[in-house]
Amino acid sequence: MEQSEKKRAKQKTQIIEYLGRIPIFLGLSNSTLRKILSFCSKLELDEGEVLCREGEVSDELYILIMGKLIVQLNESKSIATIEPGQSVGEMGVFTGKERCATVIAGEKSRLLCLKKTHLDTIVRQEYESGLKILSNVIKILSEFIHGDNTRMKEYINYIDSLGKGERTKTEENSKE
């Protein structure tokens, strides 16, 4: 085996190990991870380049290998940062809904792109792996919902505290 072939084989092994640590692919066999990798295309973005826009069809899942992505609402309000080892687009790939945010590269970034059709193929053809992927997606989405519920509760408490402050001022004014 030539040096360049050995180097490519080593890189492929490293990427497969990396994929195995991505939340959506946790617990999958190396053979399934190799199959997933064979379906992936590589993508590079320069800082400021748009990966996907709010309202677009969501038919691809992205896995950040290197760099940083910024999630924005209304293409201006940053609501999250995606770090290497995280994925983007899992909700839309499974729900078929339009993208709910715009994602841009916060710095030069490298990603893997997995099309919905390829992910569907794996889920259909490999029963155990499909169940594991779906279970992982449920866990990821449940964590999103839990986080949203926590933020909503904090927001409601904040709004309530503002209202109590107003009532206290009104009560003080009426006593005068």
LINLINUR-V86298 format. One record per residue. N is the residue number from 1. RES is the residue in three letters. PSI is psi in degrees with one decimal (999 if undefined). NEAR is the number of other C-alpha atoms within 8 Angstrom. Layout:
BEGIN
n=[N & N]
res=[RES & RES]
psi=[PSI & PSI]
near=[NEAR & NEAR]
END
This chain:
BEGIN
n=[1 & 2 & 3 & 4 & 5 & 6 & 7 & 8 & 9 & 10 & 11 & 12 & 13 & 14 & 15 & 16 & 17 & 18 & 19 & 20 & 21 & 22 & 23 & 24 & 25 & 26 & 27 & 28 & 29 & 30 & 31 & 32 & 33 & 34 & 35 & 36 & 37 & 38 & 39 & 40 & 41 & 42 & 43 & 44 & 45 & 46 & 47 & 48 & 49 & 50 & 51 & 52 & 53 & 54 & 55 & 56 & 57 & 58 & 59 & 60 & 61 & 62 & 63 & 64 & 65 & 66 & 67 & 68 & 69 & 70 & 71 & 72 & 73 & 74 & 75 & 76 & 77 & 78 & 79 & 80 & 81 & 82 & 83 & 84 & 85 & 86 & 87 & 88 & 89 & 90 & 91 & 92 & 93 & 94 & 95 & 96 & 97 & 98 & 99 & 100 & 101 & 102 & 103 & 104 & 105 & 106 & 107 & 108 & 109 & 110 & 111 & 112 & 113 & 114 & 115 & 116 & 117 & 118 & 119 & 120 & 121 & 122 & 123 & 124 & 125 & 126 & 127 & 128 & 129 & 130 & 131 & 132 & 133 & 134 & 135 & 136 & 137 & 138 & 139 & 140 & 141 & 142 & 143 & 144 & 145 & 146 & 147 & 148 & 149 & 150 & 151 & 152 & 153 & 154 & 155 & 156 & 157 & 158 & 159 & 160 & 161 & 162 & 163 & 164 & 165 & 166 & 167 & 168 & 169 & 170 & 171 & 172 & 173 & 174 & 175 & 176]
res=[MET & GLU & GLN & SER & GLU & LYS & LYS & ARG & ALA & LYS & GLN & LYS & THR & GLN & ILE & ILE & GLU & TYR & LEU & GLY & ARG & ILE & PRO & ILE & PHE & LEU & GLY & LEU & SER & ASN & SER & THR & LEU & ARG & LYS & ILE & LEU & SER & PHE & CYS & SER & LYS & LEU & GLU & LEU & ASP & GLU & GLY & GLU & VAL & LEU & CYS & ARG & GLU & GLY & GLU & VAL & SER & ASP & GLU & LEU & TYR & ILE & LEU & ILE & MET & GLY & LYS & LEU & ILE & VAL & GLN & LEU & ASN & GLU & SER & LYS & SER & ILE & ALA & THR & ILE & GLU & PRO & GLY & GLN & SER & VAL & GLY & GLU & MET & GLY & VAL & PHE & THR & GLY & LYS & GLU & ARG & CYS & ALA & THR & VAL & ILE & ALA & GLY & GLU & LYS & SER & ARG & LEU & LEU & CYS & LEU & LYS & LYS & THR & HIS & LEU & ASP & THR & ILE & VAL & ARG & GLN & GLU & TYR & GLU & SER & GLY & LEU & LYS & ILE & LEU & SER & ASN & VAL & ILE & LYS & ILE & LEU & SER & GLU & PHE & ILE & HIS & GLY & ASP & ASN & THR & ARG & MET & LYS & GLU & TYR & ILE & ASN & TYR & ILE & ASP & SER & LEU & GLY & LYS & GLY & GLU & ARG & THR & LYS & THR & GLU & GLU & ASN & SER & LYS & GLU]
psi=[133.6 & 161.2 & -43.8 & -35.0 & -40.7 & -41.9 & -44.8 & -40.4 & -40.6 & -43.1 & -40.8 & -41.8 & -41.9 & -41.3 & -38.5 & -43.2 & -40.2 & -47.3 & -38.5 & -15.7 & -5.8 & 130.5 & -40.3 & -21.8 & 9.9 & 135.8 & 3.0 & 150.4 & 158.9 & -35.1 & -38.8 & -40.8 & -37.9 & -40.5 & -44.2 & -47.1 & -37.8 & -25.8 & -18.5 & 145.0 & 156.2 & 147.7 & 135.3 & 136.8 & 141.6 & 158.9 & 132.2 & -11.0 & 140.6 & 128.5 & -48.6 & 155.7 & 146.1 & 132.6 & -14.1 & 161.3 & 137.3 & 87.2 & 17.8 & 143.0 & 132.9 & 141.1 & 119.2 & 120.9 & -43.7 & 141.7 & -151.8 & 138.5 & 146.2 & 128.5 & 127.7 & 145.7 & 142.3 & 28.9 & 27.9 & -36.2 & 112.4 & 127.3 & -14.1 & 160.0 & 134.1 & 126.0 & 162.7 & 139.1 & -3.1 & 158.8 & 160.4 & 135.6 & 4.8 & -34.2 & -51.7 & -36.5 & -36.0 & -27.0 & -22.5 & 4.4 & 158.1 & 158.1 & 135.8 & 0.1 & 164.2 & 140.6 & 126.4 & 159.0 & 122.7 & -16.4 & 173.0 & 129.7 & 149.4 & 135.4 & 162.2 & 142.6 & 125.9 & 118.3 & 148.7 & -42.3 & -38.6 & -41.2 & -42.0 & -38.9 & -45.9 & -45.9 & -40.3 & -41.9 & -28.3 & 90.8 & -56.0 & -44.2 & -40.2 & -44.7 & -40.5 & -44.2 & -47.6 & -39.7 & -42.2 & -40.5 & -42.9 & -43.4 & -45.3 & -48.7 & -34.9 & -39.0 & -39.1 & -48.5 & -43.0 & -45.2 & -42.5 & -41.9 & -41.6 & -45.6 & -38.7 & -42.5 & -43.3 & -40.1 & -44.4 & -43.3 & -40.0 & -47.1 & -43.8 & -40.8 & -34.3 & -41.9 & -39.5 & -37.0 & -39.9 & -42.3 & -39.5 & -42.8 & -40.8 & -43.4 & -40.3 & -41.7 & -36.1 & -23.5 & -21.9 & 999]
near=[4 & 5 & 6 & 6 & 8 & 9 & 8 & 8 & 8 & 8 & 8 & 8 & 8 & 8 & 8 & 12 & 9 & 9 & 10 & 13 & 9 & 11 & 9 & 9 & 13 & 11 & 6 & 10 & 7 & 9 & 6 & 9 & 13 & 9 & 8 & 12 & 8 & 6 & 9 & 10 & 7 & 8 & 8 & 8 & 11 & 9 & 10 & 8 & 8 & 10 & 9 & 9 & 11 & 12 & 8 & 8 & 8 & 11 & 10 & 11 & 13 & 11 & 12 & 17 & 10 & 10 & 13 & 14 & 13 & 13 & 13 & 14 & 12 & 8 & 9 & 6 & 7 & 9 & 8 & 7 & 9 & 12 & 10 & 10 & 11 & 10 & 12 & 9 & 11 & 10 & 9 & 12 & 13 & 7 & 6 & 10 & 9 & 10 & 14 & 7 & 12 & 15 & 12 & 14 & 17 & 11 & 10 & 12 & 16 & 12 & 12 & 12 & 12 & 13 & 11 & 11 & 7 & 10 & 10 & 8 & 8 & 11 & 12 & 8 & 7 & 8 & 8 & 6 & 12 & 12 & 9 & 12 & 12 & 8 & 8 & 12 & 10 & 8 & 8 & 10 & 9 & 8 & 8 & 8 & 8 & 8 & 8 & 8 & 8 & 8 & 8 & 8 & 8 & 8 & 8 & 8 & 8 & 8 & 8 & 8 & 8 & 8 & 8 & 8 & 8 & 8 & 8 & 8 & 8 & 8 & 8 & 8 & 7 & 6 & 5 & 4]
END
